[in-house]
Amino acid sequence: MQLGRVVGTVVSTVKEPRMRELKLQVVRLLDEQGRATGGYTVAVDAVGAGHGDVVLFAAGSSARQTELTDGKPTDATIMAIVDSWDVEGKQVWAAHEETP
């Protein structure tokens, strides 16, 4: 799994039938310190994430192992909205401490 921040959405009026009900989000990749790495991905949103949320997402075959994405042609799926994380015993980021 990887950390990322939802920075946008993808709107598509024509989709593969199994993808029609899925919300697609643009996710900017973050490193373990919460810094943007410069990379982006488009991910299916399985948890109702919103713009600005920090999320955990899975890529590859793991992205198809949620109830929402089982058997669907997706390569990235948002699986969790992050509340906080720490690295080596030190809190790196917390949603309640972020300034708008």
Secondary structure, 3 states (H helix, E strand, C coil): CEEEEEEEEECCCCCCHHHCCCCEEEEEEECCCCCEEEEEEEEEECCCCCCCCEEEEEEHHHHHCCCCCCCCCCCEEEEEECCEEEECCEEEEEHHHCCC
